[in-house]
Amino acid sequence: MRKMEGADRIRYEYYQREVLIPFINGVRKELDDFDASAGTSIPKKLTAVSWCDGDLAQIATIVSDIERLTENLILALKQNAARSAAEQAADLARVFNNLKALIEKYSGDDSAGTKMMKKRIEAAMKTLEDIGDLKMSKANHKKALLDFLAILPLAATKAATVEHIQHGFIQNGMIDRETKRFPVLANILGTCTRDVLIKELEMLLDAFPDLLEQVNKYGRIPEAVFDHYGFARDVTPNGDEYIRPDSVRQTHMRRAEFLSSEFQAGLRLQDIEEKKMAVQAKRLKDNMMHQQHLDTNAAIVKKLCDMIGKDADESHLKDCRLKHFAKLNSPELKAFIRYHDDSLRYVKDIPTTKGTLEEATRGLRNRILVAYQCRNKPSKLDEGLPHNLDEVEDDDEAAIQLDDLVIVHTVDGDDDEVVSPSELLSNQSWIQSVIKLFCLEEYIPSCFKSEAPLNAQQKKELTELQSKADILVKMLRQRLKEHVKIRAISRRDHWVWKLSRKNLALVAAYMILAGHTKSRIACIKEGGSLLSPNANKFAPCRMQPKHEGCYLFFDYNDGVFIRSGKVTGGGVESRLMQHKSGAEAEIASSNFYDLYPSESTARSDKRDKRGFLKIYWRCLLLGLIQTVTLPNLQVKM
């Protein structure tokens, strides 16, 4: 199940349905003699509170079934993002560390009790193996699991005591040490990684009534409220200021909040409706584009059939001659070839010129001859429209049509100035297409977000970013030139370098639009990294696990990117699992895994290691979902 798609979501749904809710109702029955199964309203005094961290699958499970929690009078709250180890009671409790220590200390053969437990578990595992429900690839895995399960009851009993559990809630200030009922401000502030100034404490006390009202009203405190009162913003490990997002789509990255809040639930419903409207608009555009292709093909067929005096039907095209195709203009010939040539893989493979009838008669390959040669081939266009707008389609299954979304330039010369990055960043149609294509809604600068006329500050920001993009493309061209020099001589003239150079303007515009560059690129020395050291400007791979494309590894200890990679033919999640296996291997298969082992391997004790490979180090640089298709992608000839 661990490798199955959606496994985390299934596990959390099961936990919420079969463990959390029954446990809470069981406690109500045991301690207050209230039977929730009777269907009566639950008294307010029996309200339960459930905290979760920022795991995407867990949050998705909670918000998708928030009615069930509300019905059982369970308030769902989320911990502050990236602060679980400092604020979350379960992490601060003495249970996990003690349990780990006890498991390492005990053995399944220590006592008569653990031996009996081990014997029974072994018999149960044998039964499961016989019926095929349990498959252990290695004998030592089975032995380790058997020993762990045998000692777990004993270790858990000693580790999960009331005192050890309460310790976490006392440490983070949720309850006081004496009565176990009231929050303690000093302990709450004690979770801060730096000293809290007296003026900050006074500011907090003065603002507290309004902050509490914000939580009661909105389910959270917006970042603008913190800014209004002058609270210091968060900083990244390397000291850069970090502004937490306010978007409901990035709940996992926000501060602690009340997920069950009616206001937040309303925002989520509004966001769902906006997404549905955007999908519907995209489907309508797809249908319109497809209908245009159908109309163009029909017009060309009619024009040819009129020349030979027959009704407009593709079956009559076999009677057309070269001279008839010669009367079509160049765009019509190109379109006819696109629609009828089933051997055509790329639009760039279509002849660039119409040519003359004489050349086509002599067998010279031009658009007239190629169109004539595929006249007997049926149209590749589907007569039906891509989407039935009267039916609800599965958004996850619908492929994203990229036709006309992104301009791609073919290699037709050495002219680099096909389009400048600043021109692309002035083109709203191009900007919106790229934002949709690469899911950049939450990362773009403010001047690209507003649909209303820009104010003076936004205009200034836009002008600065456009100038920055034009500087960036020059730097990229120079770096590409130096990069090609280190390639083997036989590869220096490969067409891929020319194609890359031709499209660097798009790359520069994308980097600026996504916020991936440092703030002052003109001050970067030769060979220095152009990428922003703020990893929060890059989407975590866990947000888009099925995407293909480029990804980076970020070292939070040194505040630098340490490796880049790409994945095609499968989601980035599967590639990262390969990296995880490489880091966990007993013998490193590369220098990278040697320098960055997993904490779970014996190699983690090496003195020359630079860090530990963890899943949150991975950042998505540029990615497309696997279901993306490229039907007749338009290219600049």
C-alpha positions as MATLAB code, in Angstrom:
seq = 'MRKMEGADRIRYEYYQREVLIPFINGVRKELDDFDASAGTSIPKKLTAVSWCDGDLAQIATIVSDIERLTENLILALKQNAARSAAEQAADLARVFNNLKALIEKYSGDDSAGTKMMKKRIEAAMKTLEDIGDLKMSKANHKKALLDFLAILPLAATKAATVEHIQHGFIQNGMIDRETKRFPVLANILGTCTRDVLIKELEMLLDAFPDLLEQVNKYGRIPEAVFDHYGFARDVTPNGDEYIRPDSVRQTHMRRAEFLSSEFQAGLRLQDIEEKKMAVQAKRLKDNMMHQQHLDTNAAIVKKLCDMIGKDADESHLKDCRLKHFAKLNSPELKAFIRYHDDSLRYVKDIPTTKGTLEEATRGLRNRILVAYQCRNKPSKLDEGLPHNLDEVEDDDEAAIQLDDLVIVHTVDGDDDEVVSPSELLSNQSWIQSVIKLFCLEEYIPSCFKSEAPLNAQQKKELTELQSKADILVKMLRQRLKEHVKIRAISRRDHWVWKLSRKNLALVAAYMILAGHTKSRIACIKEGGSLLSPNANKFAPCRMQPKHEGCYLFFDYNDGVFIRSGKVTGGGVESRLMQHKSGAEAEIASSNFYDLYPSESTARSDKRDKRGFLKIYWRCLLLGLIQTVTLPNLQVKM';
ca = [
       0.000    0.000    0.000;
       2.910    2.341    0.710;
       3.715    2.727   -2.999;
       0.093    2.825   -4.140;
      -1.159    6.109   -5.558;
      -3.085    8.037   -2.904;
      -1.898    5.707   -0.128;
      -1.417    8.555    2.367;
      -4.922    9.859    1.725;
      -6.429    6.384    2.196;
      -4.487    5.897    5.431;
      -5.603    9.236    6.868;
      -9.225    8.616    5.870;
      -9.112    5.250    7.624;
      -7.520    6.775   10.719;
     -10.092    9.548   10.927;
     -13.061    7.231   10.351;
     -11.989    4.132   12.304;
      -9.633    5.465   14.988;
      -9.971    9.174   15.809;
     -13.751    9.599   15.900;
     -14.515    6.246   17.611;
     -11.769    6.934   20.183;
     -13.142   10.378   21.074;
     -16.703    9.072   21.342;
     -15.413    6.168   23.430;
     -13.779    8.598   25.863;
     -17.036   10.550   26.079;
     -18.850    7.323   26.934;
     -16.251    6.229   29.472;
     -15.742    9.527   31.304;
     -19.077   11.301   30.923;
     -21.489    8.436   30.195;
     -22.525   10.054   26.910;
     -23.375    7.640   24.096;
     -22.765    9.373   20.742;
     -24.194    6.399   18.845;
     -27.681    7.266   20.180;
     -27.834   10.137   17.670;
     -28.521   12.870   20.210;
     -26.783   16.247   20.080;
     -23.344   16.241   21.715;
     -23.120   18.701   24.655;
     -20.798   21.639   24.069;
     -18.825   20.803   27.206;
     -17.687   17.575   25.445;
     -16.093   19.452   22.547;
     -12.899   17.738   21.356;
      -9.911   19.360   19.645;
      -7.795   17.588   17.036;
      -4.467   19.017   15.870;
      -2.627   18.060   12.677;
       0.613   19.132   11.034;
       1.033   20.462    7.490;
       1.037   17.133    5.654;
      -0.838   17.747    2.406;
      -2.680   14.422    2.356;
      -3.724   14.823    5.984;
      -5.054   18.359    5.477;
      -6.864   17.282    2.310;
      -8.534   14.436    4.188;
      -9.643   16.702    7.025;
     -11.068   19.533    4.915;
     -12.820   17.117    2.540;
     -14.676   15.499    5.452;
     -14.954   18.460    7.789;
     -18.727   17.903    8.139;
     -18.151   14.525    9.806;
     -15.814   16.121   12.374;
     -18.225   18.983   12.977;
     -21.093   16.524   13.393;
     -19.069   14.783   16.113;
     -18.189   18.134   17.729;
     -14.482   17.780   16.916;
     -12.633   21.015   16.144;
      -9.891   20.537   13.527;
      -6.817   22.750   13.889;
      -3.521   22.859   12.013;
      -0.097   23.469   13.500;
       2.148   26.347   12.426;
       3.975   25.356    9.220;
       7.645   24.361    9.620;
       7.349   24.635   13.423;
       6.115   21.155   14.322;
       9.290   20.151   16.172;
       9.142   23.308   18.309;
       5.405   23.686   18.886;
       3.612   20.376   18.326;
       2.825   18.624   21.606;
       3.324   15.138   20.175;
       6.857   16.034   19.047;
       7.708   17.668   22.388;
       6.321   14.786   24.448;
       8.729   12.207   25.846;
       6.966    9.308   24.150;
       8.762    8.908   20.809;
      12.318    9.321   22.085;
      11.695    6.998   25.032;
      10.015    4.435   22.807;
      12.967    4.452   20.425;
      15.421    4.000   23.286;
      13.418    1.146   24.816;
      13.074   -0.686   21.494;
      16.839   -0.587   21.074;
      17.238   -1.863   24.644;
      14.770   -4.783   24.648;
      14.677   -8.033   22.697;
      11.837  -10.434   21.944;
      13.719  -13.125   23.847;
      14.171  -11.120   27.073;
      11.318  -12.575   29.098;
       8.656  -15.250   29.113;
       6.032  -12.647   28.237;
       7.825  -11.313   25.147;
       8.739  -14.867   24.086;
       5.090  -15.913   24.202;
       4.063  -12.778   22.284;
       6.763  -13.445   19.705;
       5.606  -17.041   19.290;
       1.988  -16.007   18.693;
       2.924  -13.269   16.221;
       5.168  -15.678   14.328;
       2.265  -18.134   14.016;
      -0.034  -15.370   12.752;
       2.584  -14.252   10.197;
       2.957  -17.855    9.018;
      -0.804  -18.034    8.418;
      -0.751  -14.785    6.442;
       2.174  -16.019    4.365;
       0.394  -19.286    3.569;
      -2.673  -17.489    2.183;
      -0.553  -14.925    0.313;
      -1.483  -11.846    2.373;
       2.049  -11.302    3.678;
       5.158  -11.251    1.530;
       8.564  -10.491    3.030;
      11.327  -10.125    0.465;
      14.153  -10.722    2.930;
      14.397  -13.064    5.906;
      16.115  -10.448    8.068;
      13.193   -8.066    7.470;
      10.781  -10.640    8.845;
      13.033  -11.294   11.821;
      13.318   -7.578   12.628;
       9.572   -7.016   12.297;
       8.802  -10.033   14.473;
      11.130   -8.884   17.240;
       9.769   -5.311   17.059;
       6.130   -6.409   17.365;
       6.961   -8.726   20.273;
       8.492   -5.977   22.414;
       6.232   -3.117   21.278;
       3.514   -3.595   23.956;
       6.113   -3.589   26.727;
       8.031   -0.616   25.329;
       4.870    1.388   24.571;
       3.525    0.792   28.082;
       6.687    2.250   29.611;
       7.054    5.107   27.089;
       3.449    6.301   26.695;
       2.748    7.185   30.322;
       0.435   10.029   31.278;
       3.379   12.114   32.501;
       5.360   11.605   29.312;
       2.398   12.587   27.143;
       1.476   15.631   29.241;
       5.063   16.849   29.053;
       4.632   17.934   25.412;
       1.465   19.928   26.142;
       3.160   21.628   29.089;
       6.326   22.428   27.147;
       4.503   24.198   24.296;
       2.267   26.144   26.698;
      -1.064   24.512   25.841;
      -1.693   23.579   29.501;
      -0.215   24.573   32.839;
       1.743   22.144   34.999;
      -0.519   22.332   38.069;
      -4.146   22.176   36.896;
      -3.533   20.919   33.329;
      -6.262   23.274   32.108;
      -4.912   26.746   31.238;
      -2.456   27.961   28.558;
       0.827   29.471   29.729;
       2.065   32.467   27.729;
       5.659   32.154   28.947;
       5.892   28.578   27.652;
       4.241   29.528   24.348;
       6.821   32.280   23.831;
       9.497   29.809   24.911;
       9.008   27.887   21.664;
      10.505   30.872   19.796;
      14.034   30.173   18.545;
      15.254   33.612   19.627;
      14.785   35.793   22.698;
      11.506   37.721   22.754;
      12.011   41.437   23.404;
      10.071   43.270   26.112;
       8.556   45.626   23.538;
       7.384   42.615   21.516;
       5.689   41.158   24.586;
       3.981   44.490   25.281;
       2.915   44.665   21.631;
       1.434   41.172   21.884;
      -0.517   41.972   25.041;
      -1.918   45.169   23.528;
      -2.930   43.429   20.295;
      -4.228   40.230   21.902;
      -7.960   41.160   21.980;
      -7.912   41.938   18.244;
      -5.845   38.843   17.435;
      -8.337   36.664   19.319;
     -11.208   38.314   17.422;
      -9.444   37.602   14.133;
      -9.212   33.899   14.996;
     -12.847   33.740   16.088;
     -13.988   35.554   12.957;
     -11.668   34.229   10.252;
     -10.248   31.029   11.750;
      -6.714   32.449   11.535;
      -4.716   35.660   11.792;
      -3.908   37.052    8.312;
      -0.320   38.127    7.693;
      -1.497   41.700    7.063;
      -2.710   41.922   10.680;
       0.706   40.884   11.998;
       2.311   43.486    9.713;
      -0.174   46.104   10.890;
       0.878   45.686   14.517;
       4.566   45.542   13.605;
       5.368   41.943   14.462;
       8.665   40.751   12.973;
       8.314   38.493    9.960;
       9.723   34.981    9.817;
      13.182   34.388    8.405;
      14.668   31.480    6.491;
      17.629   29.479    7.866;
      20.010   31.781    5.960;
      18.409   34.955    7.355;
      16.190   36.035    4.449;
      12.788   37.472    5.285;
       9.978   35.043    4.515;
       6.384   36.118    3.987;
       3.924   33.333    4.658;
       1.188   32.921    2.044;
      -2.415   33.865    2.752;
      -3.929   31.788   -0.036;
      -6.333   29.017    0.977;
      -4.546   26.832   -1.595;
      -1.426   26.925    0.583;
      -2.957   26.061    3.926;
      -0.067   23.711    4.649;
       2.385   26.647    4.519;
       0.406   29.016    6.742;
       0.531   29.587   10.478;
      -1.665   27.712   12.943;
      -5.340   27.948   12.043;
      -8.835   26.661   12.739;
      -9.676   24.384    9.791;
     -13.261   23.923   10.993;
     -13.928   27.672   10.826;
     -17.019   28.536    8.766;
     -15.094   31.374    7.132;
     -12.236   29.105    6.026;
     -14.717   26.466    4.843;
     -16.418   29.174    2.770;
     -13.097   30.204    1.232;
     -12.386   26.603    0.281;
     -15.791   26.250   -1.375;
     -15.238   29.524   -3.237;
     -11.835   28.316   -4.415;
     -13.370   25.055   -5.664;
     -15.964   27.010   -7.651;
     -13.275   29.266   -9.132;
     -11.290   26.208  -10.192;
     -14.384   24.687  -11.779;
     -15.055   27.906  -13.683;
     -11.446   28.022  -14.890;
     -11.632   24.396  -16.036;
     -14.918   25.068  -17.823;
     -13.440   28.128  -19.539;
     -10.431   26.077  -20.611;
     -12.666   23.345  -22.022;
     -14.697   25.931  -23.921;
     -11.483   27.331  -25.404;
     -10.338   23.823  -26.352;
     -13.633   23.252  -28.172;
     -13.357   26.590  -29.974;
      -9.788   25.876  -31.084;
     -10.724   22.413  -32.286;
     -13.730   23.773  -34.168;
     -11.448   26.303  -35.874;
      -9.246   23.438  -37.073;
     -12.317   21.564  -38.341;
     -13.602   24.660  -40.159;
     -10.192   25.334  -41.720;
      -9.899   21.764  -42.980;
     -13.464   21.840  -44.350;
     -12.766   25.105  -46.191;
      -9.606   23.678  -47.798;
     -11.400   20.487  -48.848;
     -14.262   22.535  -50.362;
     -11.827   24.750  -52.233;
     -10.100   21.720  -53.796;
     -13.398   19.982  -54.639;
     -14.720   23.175  -56.260;
     -11.665   23.140  -58.541;
     -12.636   19.682  -59.870;
     -16.368   20.401  -59.923;
     -17.403   17.924  -57.213;
     -19.215   18.109  -53.904;
     -17.093   18.920  -50.868;
     -16.043   15.508  -49.584;
     -12.612   14.177  -48.662;
     -13.265   11.055  -50.722;
     -13.081   13.239  -53.880;
      -9.563   14.506  -53.065;
      -8.089   11.483  -54.843;
      -9.114   13.131  -58.144;
      -7.169   16.335  -57.391;
      -3.883   16.922  -59.211;
      -0.716   18.812  -58.400;
      -1.993   21.854  -60.254;
      -4.988   22.050  -57.939;
      -2.831   21.992  -54.818;
      -0.572   24.620  -56.402;
      -3.544   27.029  -56.298;
      -3.681   26.842  -52.487;
      -1.686   29.440  -50.576;
       1.207   28.451  -48.302;
      -0.724   28.554  -44.951;
      -3.493   26.401  -46.481;
      -0.980   23.832  -47.655;
       0.693   23.771  -44.246;
      -2.669   23.261  -42.512;
      -3.676   20.504  -44.968;
      -0.406   18.649  -44.294;
      -0.892   18.968  -40.527;
      -4.391   17.542  -40.758;
      -3.714   14.687  -43.205;
      -0.082   13.527  -42.985;
      -0.163   10.682  -40.436;
       3.639   10.286  -40.592;
       4.230   13.884  -39.453;
       5.745   14.019  -35.959;
       6.664   17.701  -35.654;
       5.332   20.806  -37.374;
       8.922   21.808  -38.072;
       9.163   18.817  -40.423;
       6.745   20.495  -42.860;
       8.625   22.151  -45.776;
       9.193   25.814  -45.049;
       8.249   27.049  -48.528;
       5.294   26.552  -50.819;
       7.506   26.114  -53.862;
       6.311   26.074  -57.437;
       4.264   23.623  -59.503;
       7.310   23.002  -61.700;
       9.449   22.050  -58.692;
       6.740   19.723  -57.368;
       6.417   18.111  -60.830;
      10.187   17.405  -60.798;
       9.799   15.718  -57.384;
      11.367   18.517  -55.361;
       9.949   18.314  -51.841;
       7.902   21.428  -51.133;
       4.519   22.070  -49.551;
       2.649   21.495  -52.812;
       4.149   18.029  -53.319;
       3.796   16.922  -49.669;
       0.155   18.041  -49.541;
      -0.572   16.230  -52.816;
       1.054   13.016  -51.563;
      -1.203   12.846  -48.475;
      -4.468   13.701  -50.297;
      -5.716   10.109  -49.977;
      -5.102    9.992  -46.256;
      -8.108   10.670  -43.996;
      -8.117   13.706  -41.764;
      -6.503   13.172  -38.361;
      -8.978   15.576  -36.789;
     -11.625   14.045  -34.567;
     -15.029   15.217  -35.782;
     -16.249   15.389  -32.198;
     -15.253   18.180  -29.818;
     -12.711   17.405  -27.044;
     -15.196   18.151  -24.246;
     -18.912   17.744  -23.684;
     -19.708   20.926  -21.776;
     -23.053   19.504  -20.634;
     -21.338   16.724  -18.697;
     -19.054   16.904  -15.669;
     -15.620   15.527  -16.517;
     -13.036   14.206  -14.112;
     -10.578   17.073  -13.721;
      -7.773   14.686  -12.817;
      -8.255   12.616  -15.955;
      -8.656   15.473  -18.437;
      -5.406   16.088  -20.283;
      -4.161   19.672  -20.498;
      -4.110   20.908  -24.079;
      -1.033   23.062  -24.680;
      -1.802   24.262  -28.200;
      -0.995   27.998  -28.434;
      -0.043   28.203  -24.744;
       3.700   28.546  -25.067;
       5.731   29.746  -28.014;
       8.593   27.409  -28.947;
      11.105   28.572  -31.530;
      12.656   26.181  -34.006;
      16.243   26.432  -35.203;
      16.095   28.423  -38.414;
      19.142   30.671  -38.115;
      21.436   32.448  -35.690;
      19.184   35.376  -34.821;
      18.681   35.402  -31.052;
      16.353   38.395  -30.948;
      13.172   36.556  -31.907;
      11.473   38.001  -28.844;
      12.881   39.633  -25.723;
      12.018   38.572  -22.161;
      10.659   42.054  -21.423;
       8.275   41.733  -24.386;
       7.039   38.388  -23.072;
       6.526   39.914  -19.614;
       4.404   42.618  -21.263;
       2.167   40.040  -22.929;
      -0.715   39.216  -20.569;
      -1.867   36.289  -22.693;
       1.583   34.652  -22.540;
       1.919   35.373  -18.820;
      -1.448   33.834  -17.922;
      -0.738   30.794  -20.097;
       2.591   30.114  -18.369;
       1.068   30.645  -14.921;
      -1.644   28.072  -15.650;
       0.718   25.645  -17.331;
       3.282   25.518  -14.522;
       0.972   26.221  -11.531;
       2.717   29.479  -10.576;
      -0.307   31.261   -9.087;
       1.191   31.446   -5.603;
       4.746   32.389   -6.604;
       4.478   35.251   -9.087;
       5.275   38.877   -8.085;
       2.312   41.091   -7.208;
       2.509   43.138  -10.416;
       1.546   40.012  -12.412;
      -1.354   39.047  -10.139;
      -3.587   42.083  -10.508;
      -6.189   42.084  -13.276;
      -6.982   45.739  -12.535;
      -4.817   48.612  -13.860;
      -1.468   48.705  -12.064;
      -0.773   51.382   -9.476;
       2.450   53.413   -9.479;
       4.299   50.945   -7.230;
       3.266   47.940   -9.331;
       4.281   49.706  -12.552;
       7.695   50.418  -11.061;
       8.039   46.766   -9.992;
       7.035   45.546  -13.466;
       9.546   47.835  -15.197;
      12.341   46.653  -12.875;
      11.503   42.983  -13.474;
      11.375   43.466  -17.254;
      14.823   45.115  -17.205;
      16.073   42.332  -14.940;
      14.786   39.726  -17.408;
      16.663   41.345  -20.300;
      19.870   41.333  -18.237;
      19.270   37.731  -17.252;
      18.946   36.474  -20.844;
      22.316   38.018  -21.698;
      23.884   36.237  -18.737;
      22.253   32.951  -19.753;
      23.560   33.250  -23.319;
      27.085   33.883  -22.108;
      26.914   30.950  -19.677;
      25.530   28.667  -22.375;
      28.392   29.684  -24.635;
      30.939   28.767  -21.939;
      29.053   25.542  -21.150;
      29.179   24.386  -24.770;
      32.965   24.847  -24.798;
      33.415   22.065  -22.245;
      31.449   19.589  -24.360;
      33.205   17.180  -26.699;
      34.113   18.820  -30.017;
      31.789   16.474  -31.901;
      28.847   17.701  -29.827;
      29.451   21.459  -29.869;
      27.454   21.990  -33.062;
      24.528   19.818  -32.031;
      21.119   21.312  -32.867;
      20.037   21.154  -29.224;
      22.416   24.011  -28.318;
      20.964   26.180  -31.076;
      17.446   25.351  -29.944;
      18.358   26.143  -26.341;
      19.909   29.471  -27.283;
      16.862   30.373  -29.369;
      14.581   29.808  -26.348;
      16.653   31.441  -23.611;
      14.393   34.500  -23.730;
      11.493   32.284  -22.659;
      13.629   30.729  -19.934;
      14.623   34.153  -18.580;
      11.030   35.397  -18.611;
       9.869   32.237  -16.831;
      12.564   32.547  -14.127;
      11.568   36.148  -13.413;
       7.861   35.314  -13.474;
       8.363   32.404  -11.050;
      10.628   34.440   -8.744;
      13.484   31.945   -9.062;
      16.378   34.417   -9.324;
      18.366   36.378   -6.775;
      17.253   39.956   -6.206;
      20.370   41.604   -7.729;
      21.644   39.413  -10.528;
      23.875   42.163  -11.921;
      26.052   41.789   -8.796;
      26.614   38.056   -9.209;
      30.186   37.116  -10.015;
      31.047   34.865  -12.943;
      30.006   31.306  -12.173;
      27.905   32.298   -9.162;
      24.443   30.830   -8.751;
      21.601   32.827  -10.293;
      18.971   31.047   -8.200;
      17.373   32.621   -5.163;
      18.692   31.121   -1.895;
      15.124   31.226   -0.541;
      13.841   27.686   -1.044;
      10.290   28.868   -0.326;
      10.216   30.495   -3.759;
      10.233   27.006   -5.280;
       7.285   24.617   -5.096;
       8.012   21.558   -2.927;
       7.960   18.390   -5.009;
       5.396   16.883   -2.632;
       2.898   19.471   -3.884;
       3.174   18.173   -7.457;
       4.304   14.529   -7.123;
       3.023   13.473  -10.557;
       4.773   16.257  -12.465;
       7.701   15.691  -14.789;
      10.512   18.192  -15.320;
      13.432   19.705  -13.405;
      13.989   19.564   -9.659;
      16.623   20.733   -7.167;
      18.034   19.574   -3.847;
      18.411   22.341   -1.264;
      20.696   22.182    1.771;
      18.939   24.095    4.559;
      22.053   23.910    6.706;
      24.278   25.799    4.251;
      21.427   27.565    2.461;
      22.506   26.448   -1.018;
      21.295   24.211   -3.824;
      23.453   21.110   -3.994;
      22.106   19.133   -6.940;
      19.742   19.408   -9.875;
      17.937   16.673  -11.736;
      15.216   15.961  -14.250;
      12.563   13.303  -14.661;
      10.621   12.176  -17.722;
       8.354    9.222  -18.297;
       7.109    9.250  -14.708;
       6.290   11.584  -11.836;
       8.999   13.341   -9.824;
       7.821   11.375   -6.772;
       9.061    8.088   -8.261;
      12.444    9.634   -9.095;
      12.853   11.013   -5.588;
      12.106    7.619   -4.111;
      15.089    6.334   -6.128;
      17.224    9.046   -4.520;
      15.873    8.036   -1.125;
      16.867    4.411   -1.756;
      20.330    5.546   -2.870;
      20.783    7.540    0.335;
      19.613    4.615    2.475;
      21.844    2.024    0.777;
      24.596    0.509    2.914;
      27.144    1.270    0.179;
      26.853    4.627   -1.615;
      26.528    4.273   -5.387;
      27.700    7.849   -6.031;
      29.627   10.655   -4.394;
      26.371   12.543   -3.805;
      24.869    9.751   -1.707;
      28.193    9.440    0.101;
      28.117   13.117    1.095;
      24.371   13.143    1.824;
      23.373    9.775    3.342;
      20.096    9.010    5.045;
      19.980    9.340    8.833;
      18.790    5.731    8.990;
      21.953    4.258    7.475;
      25.208    3.408    9.225;
      26.940    5.875    6.876;
      25.267    8.726    8.775;
      28.121    8.610   11.321;
      30.770    9.556    8.730;
      32.718   12.654    9.656;
      33.043   13.973    6.092;
      29.284   14.017    5.401;
      27.754   17.349    4.472;
      24.189   16.618    5.503;
      21.333   14.142    5.460;
      19.095   13.527    2.472;
      15.503   14.337    3.436;
      12.339   14.650    1.394;
      11.814   18.338    2.182;
      15.077   19.238    0.472;
      13.514   18.740   -2.954;
      12.221   21.772   -4.860;
      10.392   21.705   -8.191;
      12.091   24.081  -10.622;
       9.809   23.519  -13.600;
       7.325   20.720  -14.105;
       4.398   19.447  -16.154;
       1.773   16.935  -15.102;
       2.089   13.501  -16.725;
      -1.309   13.783  -18.438;
      -0.171   16.829  -20.439;
      -0.435   16.241  -24.176;
       1.043   18.256  -27.014;
      -1.433   18.120  -29.920;
       0.088   19.917  -32.916;
       2.113   22.336  -30.761;
       2.467   25.627  -32.663;
       6.072   26.617  -33.264;
       7.663   29.725  -34.698;
       9.137   28.883  -38.101;
];
